[in-house]
Amino acid sequence: MRGKPARAGGRRRRTVKVAPRPLLLVGAALAMVALLGWLRGWLLMGVVQVGLVQEGSVELVLRESAVLARWETVVVAPASGTLRWMVESGDRVRVGTVVAELENPRAMAGARGDLAALEGQLSMMDLAQAPRRQALGDRRAALRPQIAATVREFRAAILAADTGAMGRGEARLRELLRDYRAAEDENLALTRELALLEQRVIAQRDFLEGLAVELAAPKAGVVNLELDGLEQAVTPRQLVEMSAARLANLAVRPSQARDGQEVRVATPLFKVMDTGETYLALVVPAGQGEAFPENVEVRFIDLGSLPVPASLQYRGTPEPDESMLIVLRVGPAPDALAGMRQAAVEVVLDRWRGPAVDRRALVEREGVMGLMIVADGTARFRGVEVLGGDERQVVVRGVEMGQEIVLNPWLVREGMRIR
């Protein structure tokens, strides 16, 4: 029997197995990652904000400065005199209501002097215009037989199917009619200028019938004793002809005649406004103007955000600075607007009602917009449809009222424990 080899010192040698160093490092790294992940989740649980989906109403509001225009009639002084107001600004009047009186102890002498001056102007204008009006009359008289003859020739060419003659006749007829209309328009302009001066003369003569002249409201409406200098420049009809730049540069120059003040003939004194129709003009970005809705709600900030319904009356074209003119019709307009030419307004472009959430809670995952809801204490992504909203809140579809949601979803991930 073979014996076992002897061991040095009579002791048995022991073999120790050592794990490879790379495996130890990997295990330690994995443990550290798990620890850090747990620690991050534990720390985030303290900073993740959670809120509830609640019923809400969100509005898309445009805040701008608007220019107001309405149908206004300005009343001027028919003569010089001392002004006495019989009403106050903001009073509603009927046709014929006496708004002011003009008194003048020296009315007779002053009125006669004014009348003589006006009659002198009228006479000089009539004498100055007479030769030109005669020449224009002669020109029209000479053109009439030419037009009649050309019409006959044109008809004959049509019957003969002579296209050459038809073309020449049409051209000749156009030329004659253009000359005739030009003479007629110029004569009409001269006549209007003369008629305006004649009206002033008639008004001055009427004034001589009494020492006091009553200034009555020419129509029903609201009286405004303050004029802003834009009564002739800003009318509902002229608004649509303005550019956005001109509208933005309009300057109001308020003025009001005082009770007891001496006023001169033809001085604008007050205006009567029809508040049944009021128009608002505002400048908006072109993109917003192209999508402007037909019906909106306007709130006048200076009147305590008074809401008034309005409809789109005119949509301009994009201008070089990418702006656009929008004109709204407001009605019925409150009497408080009668004294306003410019106003700070809020225009409600759209309104949504339903489940409302903080806009910060929205998150996009793989092209789908949604929310991180809290289900059984865990964050879960749920896709929703955004119906609309403003810079703070949005109204969504696809989530229930009272549902808990994460308000800072960028801090969480799918399946993360929230509590």
C-alpha positions in Angstrom: 0.0 0.0 0.0 1.4 3.3 -1.2 1.8 5.8 1.6 0.7 9.4 1.6 3.4 12.0 1.0 4.6 13.7 4.0 3.6 17.4 4.7 6.2 19.9 5.8 6.1 20.5 9.5 3.6 17.8 9.8 0.7 20.2 9.0 -2.0 19.9 6.2 -1.9 22.6 3.4 -5.3 24.5 2.9 -6.5 25.9 -0.4 -8.4 29.3 -0.4 -10.7 30.3 -3.4 -10.7 34.2 -4.1 -13.5 35.8 -6.3 -12.2 37.6 -9.3 -11.8 41.4 -8.6 -13.9 42.6 -11.7 -17.0 40.7 -10.5 -16.7 42.4 -7.1 -16.5 45.8 -8.7 -19.6 45.2 -10.9 -21.6 44.0 -7.9 -20.6 47.0 -5.9 -21.6 49.3 -8.7 -25.0 47.7 -9.1 -25.6 48.0 -5.4 -24.6 51.7 -5.5 -26.9 52.4 -8.5 -29.8 50.7 -6.7 -29.1 52.6 -3.5 -28.9 55.9 -5.4 -32.1 55.2 -7.3 -33.9 54.4 -4.0 -32.4 57.5 -2.4 -33.4 59.7 -5.4 -37.0 58.3 -5.3 -37.2 58.9 -1.6 -35.9 62.4 -1.9 -38.2 63.2 -4.9 -41.3 62.0 -2.9 -40.7 65.1 -0.8 -40.6 67.6 -3.7 -43.1 66.1 -6.2 -46.2 68.3 -6.2 -49.6 66.7 -6.5 -52.9 68.4 -7.3 -56.5 67.5 -8.2 -58.3 67.8 -11.5 -61.2 70.3 -10.9 -64.1 71.6 -12.8 -63.1 75.0 -14.3 -63.6 77.6 -17.0 -60.7 78.9 -18.9 -60.8 81.9 -21.3 -58.5 83.0 -24.1 -58.3 86.8 -23.5 -56.8 89.5 -25.7 -55.8 92.7 -23.9 -55.5 95.7 -26.1 -56.2 99.5 -26.4 -59.2 100.1 -28.6 -60.5 103.2 -30.5 -64.2 103.8 -30.3 -66.3 105.2 -33.1 -70.0 105.9 -33.2 -72.5 107.9 -35.2 -72.0 111.5 -33.9 -73.5 114.8 -34.8 -71.5 117.9 -33.9 -73.3 121.1 -33.3 -71.5 124.4 -34.0 -72.3 127.9 -32.8 -74.5 129.6 -35.4 -73.4 133.0 -34.1 -71.0 134.6 -31.6 -72.3 134.9 -28.1 -72.1 133.9 -24.4 -72.6 130.2 -23.9 -75.1 128.9 -21.3 -75.3 125.1 -20.9 -78.8 123.7 -20.2 -77.7 120.0 -19.8 -74.7 118.0 -18.6 -72.5 115.5 -20.4 -74.0 112.1 -20.4 -77.6 113.3 -20.4 -79.9 111.4 -22.8 -81.9 113.8 -24.9 -84.7 113.7 -27.5 -84.8 115.5 -30.8 -85.3 119.2 -30.1 -84.1 119.2 -26.5 -82.4 122.5 -25.8 -78.8 121.8 -25.0 -77.4 125.3 -24.8 -78.2 129.0 -25.4 -76.1 131.8 -26.8 -76.6 135.2 -25.3 -75.0 138.5 -26.2 -75.8 142.0 -25.0 -74.2 143.4 -28.1 -75.7 140.7 -30.2 -77.3 143.0 -32.7 -74.1 145.0 -33.6 -71.9 141.9 -33.6 -74.4 139.8 -35.5 -74.9 142.5 -38.2 -71.1 142.7 -38.5 -70.8 139.0 -38.8 -73.6 138.8 -41.3 -72.1 141.6 -43.4 -68.8 139.8 -43.5 -70.4 136.5 -44.5 -72.5 138.2 -47.2 -69.4 139.8 -48.5 -67.6 136.5 -48.7 -70.7 135.0 -50.4 -70.8 137.8 -52.9 -67.0 137.5 -53.6 -67.3 133.7 -54.0 -70.2 134.0 -56.3 -68.4 136.5 -58.5 -65.3 134.5 -58.5 -67.1 131.3 -59.4 -69.4 132.7 -62.0 -67.0 132.7 -65.0 -65.9 129.1 -64.2 -69.5 127.9 -63.7 -70.5 129.5 -67.0 -67.6 127.8 -68.8 -68.5 124.5 -67.3 -72.1 125.0 -68.3 -71.0 125.8 -71.9 -68.7 122.8 -72.0 -71.6 120.4 -71.0 -73.9 122.0 -73.5 -71.4 121.5 -76.2 -70.8 117.9 -75.2 -74.4 116.8 -75.2 -75.0 116.8 -79.0 -71.6 115.2 -79.6 -72.6 112.4 -77.1 -76.0 112.0 -78.9 -74.4 111.8 -82.3 -71.7 109.3 -81.2 -74.4 107.1 -79.6 -76.3 107.1 -83.0 -73.1 106.2 -84.8 -72.3 103.5 -82.3 -75.8 101.9 -82.7 -75.4 102.0 -86.5 -72.1 100.2 -86.3 -73.7 97.6 -84.1 -76.5 97.0 -86.6 -73.9 96.9 -89.4 -71.7 94.6 -87.4 -68.8 96.9 -88.2 -66.4 96.0 -85.4 -63.9 98.6 -86.4 -66.5 101.4 -86.2 -67.9 99.9 -83.0 -64.4 100.1 -81.3 -63.9 103.7 -82.5 -67.4 104.7 -81.4 -67.0 103.1 -78.0 -63.6 104.8 -77.4 -65.1 108.2 -78.5 -68.1 107.8 -76.4 -66.0 107.0 -73.3 -63.9 110.1 -73.9 -66.9 112.3 -74.2 -68.6 110.9 -71.2 -65.4 111.3 -69.1 -65.2 115.0 -70.1 -68.9 115.5 -69.4 -68.6 113.9 -65.9 -65.5 115.9 -65.1 -67.2 119.2 -65.9 -70.3 118.1 -63.9 -68.2 117.1 -60.9 -66.3 120.4 -60.8 -69.5 122.4 -61.1 -71.0 120.4 -58.3 -68.0 121.1 -56.1 -68.3 124.8 -56.7 -72.0 124.7 -56.0 -71.4 122.8 -52.7 -68.8 125.4 -51.6 -71.2 128.2 -52.4 -74.1 126.4 -50.7 -72.1 125.9 -47.5 -71.4 129.6 -47.3 -75.1 130.4 -48.0 -76.1 128.2 -45.1 -73.9 130.2 -42.8 -75.4 133.4 -44.1 -78.9 132.0 -43.5 -78.0 130.9 -40.0 -76.6 134.4 -39.2 -79.8 136.0 -40.4 -81.9 133.8 -38.2 -79.8 134.8 -35.2 -80.8 138.4 -35.7 -84.4 137.5 -34.8 -83.5 137.2 -31.2 -80.8 138.0 -28.7 -80.7 134.4 -27.5 -80.3 131.4 -29.7 -81.3 128.0 -28.6 -79.1 125.1 -29.6 -81.2 122.0 -29.8 -80.3 118.4 -30.1 -80.5 117.4 -33.8 -81.3 113.8 -32.9 -82.0 111.5 -30.0 -79.0 110.2 -28.1 -76.5 111.0 -25.4 -75.0 114.5 -25.2 -71.2 115.0 -24.7 -70.0 118.5 -24.0 -66.4 117.5 -24.5 -65.0 117.2 -28.0 -61.8 115.3 -28.7 -60.9 116.7 -32.2 -61.5 113.3 -33.9 -65.3 113.6 -34.5 -64.8 114.0 -38.3 -61.7 111.7 -38.6 -63.0 108.7 -36.7 -66.4 107.5 -37.8 -67.7 104.0 -38.3 -67.4 104.4 -42.0 -63.8 105.7 -41.8 -62.6 103.0 -39.5 -62.4 100.4 -42.2 -60.3 102.7 -44.3 -57.6 103.2 -41.7 -54.3 101.5 -41.5 -53.2 99.9 -38.3 -50.3 102.4 -38.1 -52.7 105.4 -38.4 -55.0 104.0 -35.8 -52.1 103.6 -33.4 -51.0 107.2 -33.9 -54.4 108.9 -33.4 -54.1 111.7 -30.8 -57.0 112.8 -28.7 -57.2 116.6 -28.1 -60.0 117.1 -25.6 -61.7 120.5 -25.4 -64.8 121.8 -23.8 -66.4 125.3 -23.8 -67.1 126.6 -20.4 -70.4 127.9 -19.2 -70.3 131.7 -19.6 -67.6 131.6 -22.2 -67.6 133.8 -25.2 -67.7 131.7 -28.4 -67.3 132.7 -32.0 -69.5 131.8 -34.8 -69.0 128.3 -36.3 -67.2 127.1 -33.1 -67.9 123.4 -32.5 -69.7 123.2 -29.1 -71.1 119.7 -28.4 -72.1 116.5 -30.0 -75.0 114.1 -29.7 -74.1 110.4 -30.0 -76.1 107.4 -31.0 -75.2 104.7 -28.5 -77.3 102.0 -30.3 -74.2 101.2 -32.4 -70.6 101.6 -31.2 -67.6 100.3 -33.1 -64.3 99.3 -31.7 -61.1 99.3 -33.7 -58.0 97.5 -32.4 -54.7 96.3 -33.8 -53.7 92.7 -33.3 -51.0 90.4 -34.7 -51.8 89.3 -38.2 -52.0 85.6 -37.2 -54.4 86.3 -34.5 -56.5 88.6 -36.7 -56.9 85.9 -39.4 -58.3 83.5 -36.8 -60.5 86.2 -35.0 -63.9 84.7 -34.2 -67.2 86.2 -35.5 -68.7 86.7 -32.0 -66.8 87.7 -28.9 -67.3 89.4 -25.5 -65.6 92.7 -24.8 -64.8 93.9 -21.3 -64.2 97.6 -20.7 -61.5 97.7 -17.9 -62.2 101.4 -17.1 -65.8 100.6 -16.5 -65.1 97.8 -14.0 -64.6 95.1 -16.7 -68.2 95.6 -17.8 -68.9 92.8 -20.3 -70.6 93.7 -23.6 -71.3 91.3 -26.6 -69.6 92.2 -29.9 -69.4 90.9 -33.4 -66.7 91.1 -36.1 -67.5 93.9 -38.5 -64.3 94.2 -40.5 -61.1 92.2 -40.8 -58.2 94.1 -42.4 -55.3 92.7 -44.4 -51.8 91.9 -42.9 -49.6 95.0 -42.9 -45.8 95.2 -43.3 -45.3 95.0 -39.5 -47.3 91.8 -39.3 -50.3 93.6 -37.7 -53.9 93.7 -38.7 -56.9 96.0 -38.1 -60.0 94.5 -36.5 -63.3 96.4 -36.2 -66.0 95.1 -33.8 -69.6 96.2 -33.5 -70.7 96.5 -29.9 -74.3 96.7 -29.2 -76.3 97.6 -27.4 -73.6 99.8 -25.9 -74.0 101.3 -22.4 -74.3 105.0 -22.1 -71.1 105.1 -20.1 -69.2 104.5 -23.4 -70.5 107.7 -24.8 -67.7 109.8 -23.4 -64.9 107.5 -24.4 -62.8 107.6 -27.5 -60.1 105.2 -26.4 -60.5 102.4 -23.9 -58.5 99.5 -22.5 -60.4 96.4 -23.3 -60.3 92.6 -22.8 -61.6 90.6 -25.7 -62.7 87.1 -24.8 -61.8 85.1 -27.9 -62.8 81.7 -26.7 -64.0 79.9 -23.5 -63.7 76.3 -22.4 -65.4 74.5 -19.5 -64.6 71.1 -18.1 -61.7 69.4 -16.3 -59.1 72.1 -15.7 -55.4 71.5 -14.9 -52.3 73.5 -14.4 -50.5 73.9 -17.7 -47.3 72.8 -16.0 -48.8 69.4 -15.5 -48.9 68.6 -19.2 -46.1 66.3 -20.5 -45.5 64.8 -23.9 -44.5 61.1 -24.2 -43.7 59.7 -27.6 -45.7 62.4 -29.4 -48.7 62.1 -27.1 -49.8 64.9 -24.8 -50.9 63.7 -21.4 -50.7 63.9 -17.6 -48.9 61.9 -14.9 -51.8 60.7 -12.8 -51.4 59.2 -9.3 -52.9 55.7 -9.2 -52.5 53.5 -6.1 -49.6 55.8 -5.0 -47.8 55.3 -8.3 -47.2 57.7 -11.2 -48.8 56.6 -14.4 -48.9 58.4 -17.8 -52.4 59.0 -19.3 -52.9 60.7 -22.6 -55.5 63.5 -22.8 -56.9 65.8 -25.4 -56.2 69.5 -24.8 -59.4 71.5 -25.6 -57.9 74.9 -25.0 -56.5 77.3 -22.4 -54.4 80.2 -21.5 -50.9 80.6 -20.2 -51.8 79.2 -16.8 -54.6 76.6 -17.2 -55.9 74.3 -19.8 -59.1 72.3 -20.1 -58.7 68.7 -21.1 -60.7 65.6 -22.0 -59.7 62.1 -20.9 -59.4 62.5 -17.2 -61.9 62.4 -14.3 -62.8 65.1 -11.9 -60.9 64.7 -8.6 -58.1 62.6 -10.2 -54.7 63.3 -8.5 -52.1 64.4 -11.0 -48.4 65.4 -10.7 -47.8 69.1 -11.2 -44.1 68.8 -11.9 -44.1 65.7 -14.1 -40.5 66.2 -15.3 -39.4 64.9 -11.9 -41.1 61.5 -12.1 -41.1 58.5 -14.3 -43.6 55.8 -15.2 -44.2 53.5 -12.2 -42.4 55.7 -9.6 -43.9 55.6 -6.1 -45.3 59.0 -5.2 -46.3 58.1 -1.6 
